[in-house]
Amino acid sequence: MLRTPLCDLLGIEVPILQAGMGVYRGLVTTPALVAAVSNAGGLGCLGGAGLLPEELRAAIRAVRALTARPFGVDLIIPTQLSAREGSRAAIRADIQARHPQHWEFAQSLFGRFGLPSGEIDLDLTWTEELTHAQARVVLEERVPVFVIALGDPGGFMPACRAAGVKVAGLVGSLGNLRRQLKAGVDFVIAQGGEAGGHTGTVGTMPLVPQVVDAAGDVPVVAAGGIADGRGVAAGLMLGAQGAWCGTAFLAAAEAQLHPVHLAQVLQGRSEEFAVSRIYTGKPARTFRNEMHKLWSAAGLEPLGMPHQKVLMEDFLHVARREGRLDLVSNPCGQAAGMLHEVRSAKMIVADMVAGAEAALRRGAAMTGGRSAA
Ligand SMILES: Cc1cc2nc3c(=O)[nH]c(=O)nc-3n(C[C@H](O)[C@H](O)[C@H](O)COP(=O)(O)O)c2cc1C
């Protein structure tokens, strides 16, 4: 069996972690997906970033109804925010007053694509107020594993310890790692730039060994571009104790990706998934569509978070509602080039485990070790 010390730390059977993916209304990491991965022996993880606190609580309870095994919740808790509190309406007004060119760019999109102008009916804006309310739900519900992205887990550690919640920090660079180690996280996820969603510039291959060397006794999980057993085995060879995979699970039967976005994932080539700051102000890898081109051509500096997100979300909401999913952000990594079919989460995990075991055997045989049989 493919087993590492991380499995003992988390109480799982195999070191395959399904990444938290906090997209619109939690449609990707559904409770069914999270529970299926955990029931398959890995660690399923809810992406909580796109859910209001009470929606997150309901999703956590829905996972618990489907599995008795450990699972996680991932939240984006940015340290650098352009607004710590305030409603979406207040942020909209601030953009209009202080960044009129940006406002004009976003408003021009409605006419350009022949869509009626409108506003998103959601007051979720990634202010500190919201992310801390989400974190409180994770603690109150005593979720086994709490993954914190973009932020500093330090402030949450005492409460997590008291609630018996294990904490992981997602890092894309060594600078970020130091903050996580100082906070005392239980394990670190080193995410290379190939990844889908928010991502850095250092690739998985150079990032993981550097993080492993710097992390000392703290276990490291490899992420970014891992979508089959060969990638899992490669991560282990780089010194990681497991793999955190997002893109691979976008094509899971339990994920509710819109058919237009699913087709982009299954048919897209790796190079069609590109980094842009249009959607949130932070670099994020998504399917390269018309919006990437328009944003580049506009030559505007992205606003901070959550301002840039608020700037874009009204148009994206209308585009989604009117069926123009080709214009809506589809976060996905370069590993999409490896995906060609929808499988159950159970099958994805099983294939990764079998593939990793076979790759490790092949490697040993190729270098004169034991037989590949
Ligand atoms: C659709 C999508 C949404 C994501 N949302 C989040 C998120 O809300 N929080 C987060 O920490 N990472 C998010 N990520 C990044 C994943 O957690 C993970 O690190 C990444 O998918 C790993 O690389 P891979 O896509 O190559 O497997 C997202 C990734 C994708 C593809």
The ligand as an SDF file (V2000), in Angstrom:
LIG
                    3D

 31 33  0  0  0  0  0  0  0  0999 V2000
  -11.2550   25.4270   -9.4830 C   0  0  0  0  0  0  0  0  0  0  0  0
  -10.1820   25.6980   -8.4860 C   0  0  0  0  0  0  0  0  0  0  0  0
  -10.4850   26.4550   -7.3580 C   0  0  0  0  0  0  0  0  0  0  0  0
   -9.5230   26.6500   -6.3790 C   0  0  0  0  0  0  0  0  0  0  0  0
   -9.8670   27.3260   -5.2520 N   0  0  0  0  0  0  0  0  0  0  0  0
   -8.9810   27.3880   -4.2280 C   0  0  0  0  0  0  0  0  0  0  0  0
   -9.3730   27.9410   -2.9840 C   0  0  0  0  0  0  0  0  0  0  0  0
  -10.4980   28.3940   -2.7910 O   0  0  0  0  0  0  0  0  0  0  0  0
   -8.4520   27.9510   -1.9830 N   0  0  0  0  0  0  0  0  0  0  0  0
   -7.1920   27.4460   -2.1660 C   0  0  0  0  0  0  0  0  0  0  0  0
   -6.4170   27.4350   -1.2180 O   0  0  0  0  0  0  0  0  0  0  0  0
   -6.7940   26.9490   -3.3350 N   0  0  0  0  0  0  0  0  0  0  0  0
   -7.6750   26.8740   -4.3480 C   0  0  0  0  0  0  0  0  0  0  0  0
   -7.2870   26.2910   -5.5150 N   0  0  0  0  0  0  0  0  0  0  0  0
   -5.9610   25.6810   -5.5860 C   0  0  0  0  0  0  0  0  0  0  0  0
   -6.0460   24.2480   -5.0920 C   0  0  0  0  0  0  0  0  0  0  0  0
   -6.3230   24.1900   -3.7030 O   0  0  0  0  0  0  0  0  0  0  0  0
   -4.7330   23.4720   -5.3330 C   0  0  0  0  0  0  0  0  0  0  0  0
   -3.6750   24.0510   -4.6180 O   0  0  0  0  0  0  0  0  0  0  0  0
   -4.3810   23.3400   -6.7890 C   0  0  0  0  0  0  0  0  0  0  0  0
   -5.5080   22.9910   -7.5390 O   0  0  0  0  0  0  0  0  0  0  0  0
   -3.2750   22.2750   -6.9700 C   0  0  0  0  0  0  0  0  0  0  0  0
   -2.7860   22.2540   -8.2630 O   0  0  0  0  0  0  0  0  0  0  0  0
   -3.4910   21.4370   -9.4800 P   0  0  0  0  0  0  0  0  0  0  0  0
   -4.6760   22.2390   -9.8810 O   0  0  0  0  0  0  0  0  0  0  0  0
   -2.4370   21.3990  -10.5240 O   0  0  0  0  0  0  0  0  0  0  0  0
   -3.8510   20.0790   -8.9450 O   0  0  0  0  0  0  0  0  0  0  0  0
   -8.2190   26.1130   -6.5410 C   0  0  0  0  0  0  0  0  0  0  0  0
   -7.9090   25.3920   -7.6800 C   0  0  0  0  0  0  0  0  0  0  0  0
   -8.8650   25.1720   -8.6470 C   0  0  0  0  0  0  0  0  0  0  0  0
   -8.5060   24.3550   -9.8630 C   0  0  0  0  0  0  0  0  0  0  0  0
  1  2  1  0
  2  3  1  0
  2 30  2  0
  3  4  2  0
  4  5  1  0
  4 28  1  0
  5  6  2  0
  6  7  1  0
  6 13  1  0
  7  8  2  0
  7  9  1  0
  9 10  1  0
 10 11  2  0
 10 12  1  0
 12 13  2  0
 13 14  1  0
 14 15  1  0
 14 28  1  0
 15 16  1  0
 16 17  1  0
 16 18  1  0
 18 19  1  0
 18 20  1  0
 20 21  1  0
 20 22  1  0
 22 23  1  0
 23 24  1  0
 24 25  2  0
 24 26  1  0
 24 27  1  0
 28 29  2  0
 29 30  1  0
 30 31  1  0
M  END
$$$$
